[in-house]
Amino acid sequence: MPRVAVGSPGHGGTVALKRVSGEATGVTENLKRRAHELDATLRVGKRGVEAVVDELDRQLDDTDLVKAKFLRSARGGSETAELAEELAAAAGADLYETRGNTAVFRR
């Protein structure tokens, strides 16, 4: 049976592997592919996370996945993952993944 990673290695934890059914793996692979192909439609800049919460909410009303790019001016001394988690919580969204300076959100 296939396995997928569960957990967040970015916070000092380890990533565990969880067995999933073939159907769940197919869904995961589909989301992964779609997230990879998605263009960033939201940019978080020097005005910070608070400035884009409403826009993320609106975009998630229209589509199930939204990719955001965190510009250097937004990050300051913070990690992208921390800012992405803050944005997800403020918008009532789930953080699907972070990679480099981008994050993908879903509902």
C-alpha positions in Angstrom: 0.0 0.0 0.0 1.4 3.5 -0.9 2.6 5.9 1.8 2.4 9.6 2.1 4.2 12.0 4.4 2.3 13.3 7.4 3.7 16.1 9.6 5.8 19.2 9.3 9.6 18.8 9.3 10.0 22.6 9.2 9.1 22.9 12.9 11.7 20.6 14.3 9.5 17.6 14.0 9.9 14.5 12.0 7.8 13.4 9.0 6.0 10.2 9.5 4.7 8.0 6.7 1.1 7.0 6.7 -0.4 4.2 4.7 -3.2 5.4 2.4 -5.5 3.6 0.0 -5.0 3.9 -3.8 -7.9 6.3 -4.1 -6.5 8.6 -1.4 -3.1 8.5 -3.1 -4.7 9.5 -6.5 -6.4 12.4 -4.8 -3.2 13.5 -3.2 -1.2 13.2 -6.5 -3.9 15.2 -8.3 -3.8 18.0 -5.8 0.0 17.9 -5.8 0.0 18.2 -9.6 -2.5 21.0 -9.7 -0.7 22.9 -6.9 2.5 22.7 -8.9 1.0 23.9 -12.1 -0.9 26.8 -10.5 0.3 30.3 -11.0 0.6 32.6 -8.0 -2.5 34.9 -8.0 -1.8 36.5 -4.7 1.3 38.5 -3.6 2.1 39.3 0.0 4.2 42.4 0.1 5.4 45.0 2.6 1.8 45.7 3.8 1.9 42.2 5.2 -0.5 39.3 5.7 -3.4 41.4 7.0 -3.6 43.3 3.6 -4.4 40.2 1.6 -6.7 38.2 3.9 -9.9 39.4 2.2 -8.5 38.8 -1.2 -7.5 35.2 -0.3 -11.0 34.6 1.0 -12.5 35.9 -2.2 -10.3 33.8 -4.4 -11.0 30.7 -2.4 -14.7 31.4 -2.9 -14.1 31.1 -6.6 -11.6 28.2 -6.8 -10.4 25.4 -4.5 -6.7 26.2 -4.6 -4.9 29.5 -4.4 -1.1 30.0 -4.7 0.5 33.0 -3.0 4.0 34.4 -3.3 5.6 36.0 -0.3 7.8 38.8 -1.4 11.1 39.6 0.4 9.5 42.8 1.9 6.8 40.7 3.6 9.1 38.1 5.0 11.5 40.3 6.8 13.0 38.0 9.4 10.1 35.5 9.2 9.9 32.2 7.5 7.4 31.8 4.6 5.8 28.9 6.4 5.1 31.0 9.5 3.5 33.8 7.4 1.5 31.3 5.4 0.1 29.7 8.6 -0.9 33.1 9.9 -2.6 34.0 6.6 -4.4 30.6 6.5 -5.7 31.1 10.0 -6.9 34.7 9.3 -8.7 33.7 6.1 -10.2 30.5 7.5 -8.3 28.4 4.9 -6.1 25.3 5.1 -2.4 25.6 4.2 -1.8 22.8 1.7 1.9 23.3 1.2 4.8 25.8 1.3 7.7 25.6 -1.1 10.4 28.2 -1.2 8.6 31.6 -1.1 5.2 30.3 -2.2 2.3 28.7 -0.4 -0.8 27.0 -1.6 -4.1 27.4 0.3 -7.4 25.4 0.0 -10.7 25.1 1.7 
